[in-house]
Amino acid sequence: MNIGILGATGAVGKQMIECLEERKITINGLKLFSSDRNAGREIKFNNKLILIEKVKEGSFKGLDVVLGAVDNDLAKFYAKDIINSGAIFIDNSSAFRMDERVPLVIPEINRDDIKKHRGIIANPNCSTIITLMAIWPINLISEIESMIASTYQAVSGAGINGINELIEETNLINKNKKSEIRPSVFKHQIAYNLIPSIGIATSNLYTTEEMKMQNESRKIMHLPNLSVSCTCVRVPVVRSHSISVTVITKEKISIEKVKNSIAKFDGVNLVDDLGNDIYPMPINTTNKDIVEVGRIREDLVFKNGISLFCSGDQIRKGAASNAVDILECL
């Protein structure tokens, strides 16, 4: 295959390059695209230096697949040119996720949807991917009717500037210079703090990030009536998102069956021994493709409720690795 990466110098783009190299995917040619600012630099891939090209119309001729790691506006701008060039666009932005003509795919869950593509395949939101990897094994036993989730999202979800802001604020506080903190990436100080809002407020007082959990989950799991209440929280963790989830299933199922199903599911590790302080944590999933699931227990409020906690690297399985998984399916 001839592969292109649109947005190759960002955190997700760089991770896509690493994933392609790790998987040892046979590639005839790899083209890397970026803006003016980074064009002309070189990135190493399979012991060869590849020149980063300035992206423009016509850049995608001769490519079979383009992996997108740019914002919505750029994804929309270049999508038509990518398709017209004969390539398939695997897009990590949210631009096409809810388009009925575009499959939204987590290969472990709905890989057959890939066959329905018309030139574009959408990569889901990072928290959605990590959460659904954890709960899909439950849905295989009994259909999930509703879900309550709270996400604990790392600062790297806002890009490299989010990481830098956390480090800078922490250093200022440690030097007793808290008065000099001037948040710019986040609305408030993130060091030693939590911010219970990610995305833009909608008319129902949920944020756009929170509504993604319901809307995307319905599409991926083929559960159009699934109801989800989600609260998204930014936390002072550098990398890997975590999610606390309660799912309510159609039939009551035992914890033993839930654990067995999760333990057998590809891409997930069961990490669940509360008595010995063993449970999922972001530090243990950082720079890994696996999603850890634990703290599995019967919910004390809902009759058919199962509660759990999961963690996963949002740059890898929550973005770049899932896109490469889709590529491998193709």
C-alpha positions in Angstrom: 0.0 0.0 0.0 0.9 3.6 -0.4 -0.1 5.5 2.7 -0.3 9.2 3.5 -0.6 10.8 7.0 -2.4 14.2 7.1 -1.2 16.1 10.2 2.0 14.0 10.6 3.7 16.3 13.1 1.0 16.4 15.8 0.8 14.0 18.7 -1.7 11.6 17.0 0.1 11.8 13.6 3.5 10.9 15.2 1.8 8.1 17.0 0.3 6.8 13.7 3.9 6.7 12.3 5.1 4.7 15.3 2.1 2.3 15.1 2.8 1.6 11.4 6.4 0.8 12.2 5.5 -1.4 15.2 3.0 -3.4 13.2 5.5 -4.0 10.4 2.8 -3.3 7.8 4.1 -3.7 4.3 4.2 -0.2 2.8 5.4 0.7 -0.7 5.5 4.4 0.0 4.7 6.7 3.0 3.9 10.4 2.5 3.8 12.8 5.4 1.8 16.0 5.1 1.8 19.1 7.4 1.3 22.8 7.3 3.9 25.4 6.1 5.4 25.6 9.6 6.6 22.0 9.6 7.1 21.3 5.9 10.7 20.5 5.0 11.5 18.7 8.2 12.3 15.0 8.2 10.9 12.1 10.3 12.5 8.7 10.6 10.4 5.7 9.5 11.9 2.2 9.2 15.4 3.6 9.4 14.8 6.0 6.5 14.2 9.8 6.7 11.0 10.9 5.1 10.5 14.5 4.1 7.4 16.3 5.4 5.5 17.9 2.5 3.3 20.9 2.6 -0.2 19.7 2.1 -2.1 21.1 -0.9 -4.8 20.0 -3.4 -3.4 17.1 -5.5 -1.1 15.9 -2.7 -2.9 12.6 -2.4 -2.5 11.2 -5.9 -1.2 7.7 -6.0 -2.1 6.9 -2.4 -4.3 4.0 -1.3 -5.1 5.2 2.2 -4.8 8.6 4.0 -4.8 8.6 7.8 -6.2 12.0 9.1 -4.9 13.6 12.2 -6.1 17.2 11.7 -9.0 19.3 13.0 -12.6 19.2 11.6 -12.2 22.1 9.2 -9.1 20.7 7.5 -10.6 17.2 7.4 -13.6 18.5 5.6 -11.5 20.7 3.3 -9.3 17.8 2.1 -11.8 14.9 2.2 -13.1 15.4 -1.3 -9.6 15.7 -2.8 -8.6 12.5 -1.0 -11.6 10.6 -2.3 -11.2 12.0 -5.8 -7.5 10.8 -5.8 -8.8 7.3 -5.3 -7.7 6.9 -1.7 -9.7 5.9 1.4 -9.7 8.5 4.1 -9.5 7.2 7.7 -10.3 10.4 9.7 -9.6 10.9 13.3 -11.6 14.2 13.6 -15.3 14.4 14.5 -16.2 15.9 11.1 -17.9 12.8 9.7 -18.6 10.7 12.7 -22.4 11.2 12.7 -22.8 11.2 8.9 -25.1 8.3 8.0 -23.0 7.5 4.9 -19.8 7.2 6.9 -19.0 4.1 9.1 -17.8 4.9 12.6 -15.6 2.0 13.5 -13.9 0.2 16.4 -12.7 -3.0 14.6 -13.1 -5.3 17.7 -16.8 -4.3 17.8 -18.1 -3.4 14.4 -15.4 -4.2 11.8 -18.1 -5.3 9.2 -19.2 -1.7 9.0 -16.0 -0.9 7.2 -17.4 -2.6 4.1 -20.0 0.1 3.9 -17.6 3.0 3.4 -17.9 5.4 0.4 -14.3 6.6 0.7 -14.4 7.8 4.3 -14.1 5.8 7.6 -14.4 7.8 10.8 -12.4 7.1 14.0 -14.5 7.5 17.1 -13.8 9.9 20.0 -11.0 8.7 22.4 -13.2 8.3 25.5 -15.9 6.5 23.4 -13.3 4.0 22.1 -11.9 3.2 25.6 -15.3 2.9 27.2 -16.8 0.7 24.5 -13.8 -1.6 24.5 -14.6 -2.2 28.2 -18.4 -2.6 28.0 -18.8 -4.4 24.7 -18.0 -7.8 26.2 -21.0 -7.2 28.6 -23.3 -6.4 25.6 -22.3 -9.7 24.1 -24.1 -11.4 27.1 -27.1 -9.1 27.4 -28.0 -5.9 25.5 -27.1 -2.7 27.2 -30.1 -0.4 27.5 -28.5 2.6 29.3 -25.2 3.8 30.7 -23.9 6.4 33.2 -20.3 7.4 32.7 -17.8 9.8 34.2 -14.6 10.4 32.3 -11.2 11.4 33.7 -9.4 12.8 30.7 -5.7 13.5 30.6 -4.3 16.9 29.6 -2.7 15.4 26.5 -6.2 15.1 25.1 -5.8 18.8 24.4 -2.5 18.3 22.6 1.1 19.1 23.5 0.1 22.6 24.8 -2.1 20.9 27.4 0.9 19.0 28.7 3.0 22.1 28.7 0.4 24.1 30.6 0.2 21.5 33.4 4.0 21.4 33.8 4.3 25.1 33.8 1.6 25.6 36.4 3.0 22.9 38.6 6.4 24.5 38.5 5.0 27.9 39.4 3.1 26.5 42.3 6.2 24.6 43.6 8.1 28.0 43.4 5.3 29.7 45.4 4.4 31.8 42.3 0.7 30.7 42.0 -0.3 34.3 41.3 1.6 34.2 38.0 -0.6 31.3 36.6 -2.4 32.4 33.4 -4.4 29.5 31.9 -4.7 29.6 28.2 -5.3 26.0 27.0 -7.8 25.3 29.7 -10.4 27.6 31.2 -9.0 27.3 34.7 -5.8 26.2 36.4 -5.4 22.4 35.8 -2.5 21.8 38.2 -3.7 20.3 41.4 -7.3 20.7 40.1 -10.1 19.1 38.2 -12.2 20.8 35.5 -15.7 19.3 35.1 -16.2 20.5 31.6 -14.8 19.5 28.2 -16.2 20.8 25.0 -18.9 23.3 24.4 -22.1 23.7 26.3 -25.3 22.5 24.5 -28.9 23.4 25.0 -29.5 20.4 27.4 -26.6 21.6 29.6 -24.4 18.6 28.6 -21.2 19.5 26.7 -20.4 18.4 23.1 -17.8 16.0 24.5 -20.4 14.4 26.8 -23.0 14.0 24.0 -20.4 12.1 21.9 -20.6 9.2 24.3 -24.3 8.7 23.6 -24.4 9.5 19.9 -21.2 7.6 18.9 -22.0 4.6 21.1 -25.5 4.2 19.5 -23.9 4.2 16.1 -21.0 1.9 16.8 -22.9 -0.7 18.9 -26.0 -0.5 16.6 -28.2 0.4 19.7 -30.2 3.3 18.4 -32.2 3.6 21.7 -29.2 3.5 24.1 -29.5 6.3 26.6 -26.3 7.7 28.2 -25.6 10.2 30.9 -22.0 11.4 30.8 -19.9 13.8 32.7 -16.4 14.7 31.3 -13.7 15.8 33.6 -10.2 17.1 32.8 -7.7 15.8 35.3 -4.0 16.7 35.9 -2.8 13.4 34.4 -0.4 13.7 31.4 -1.5 10.7 29.4 -4.3 8.0 29.3 -8.0 8.6 30.0 -10.0 6.7 32.6 -13.7 6.2 32.8 -16.1 5.1 35.6 -19.1 3.3 34.0 -22.4 1.8 35.1 -24.3 -0.1 32.4 -27.9 -1.3 32.8 -28.5 -4.5 30.8 -31.8 -6.0 29.6 -31.3 -9.2 31.7 -29.5 -9.6 35.0 -26.1 -11.2 34.6 -23.6 -12.4 37.1 -20.3 -10.8 37.9 -18.6 -14.1 37.0 -20.0 -14.1 33.5 -19.0 -10.4 33.1 -15.5 -11.1 34.1 -15.2 -14.1 31.9 -16.4 -12.3 28.9 -14.0 -9.3 29.5 -11.1 -11.6 30.1 -11.6 -13.3 26.7 -12.1 -10.2 24.7 -9.3 -9.1 22.3 -7.7 -5.8 23.2 -8.7 -5.8 26.8 -7.0 -6.9 30.0 -9.0 -7.8 33.1 -7.2 -6.1 36.0 -9.5 -6.7 39.0 -8.3 -7.7 42.5 -9.5 -5.0 44.9 -8.3 -6.9 47.9 -4.7 -6.7 46.6 -5.1 -3.1 45.3 -5.0 -4.2 41.7 -7.2 -2.1 39.3 -6.9 -0.1 36.1 -4.8 3.1 36.3 -3.7 5.5 33.6 0.0 5.1 34.5 -0.3 1.4 33.6 -1.9 1.9 30.2 0.3 4.8 29.0 1.9 4.1 25.6 0.1 0.8 25.3 -2.8 -0.3 23.0 -4.5 -2.4 25.6 -7.5 -1.2 27.6 -7.5 -2.2 31.3 -10.9 -3.0 33.0 -11.5 -3.6 36.7 -13.5 -2.7 39.8 -16.3 -4.8 38.4 -19.3 -5.1 40.7 -23.0 -5.2 40.9 -24.5 -1.7 41.0 -26.4 -0.9 44.2 -29.0 1.4 42.6 -30.0 -0.4 39.3 -31.4 -3.9 39.4 -29.5 -5.0 36.3 -26.6 -2.6 36.7 -22.9 -3.5 36.4 -20.3 -0.9 37.5 -16.6 -0.9 36.4 -13.6 1.3 35.9 -11.4 1.3 32.8 -8.2 3.1 31.5 -6.6 3.4 28.1 -4.1 5.5 26.2 -6.2 8.0 24.3 -3.4 8.8 21.9 -2.9 5.1 21.0 -6.1 3.0 21.2 -8.1 6.1 21.6 -6.9 7.6 18.3 -3.8 6.5 16.3 -3.8 2.7 17.0 -7.6 2.4 16.3 -7.0 4.1 12.9 -4.2 1.7 12.1 -6.4 -1.2 13.2 -9.0 0.0 10.6 -6.2 0.2 8.0 -5.2 -3.4 8.8 -8.8 -4.5 8.3 -8.8 -2.8 4.9 
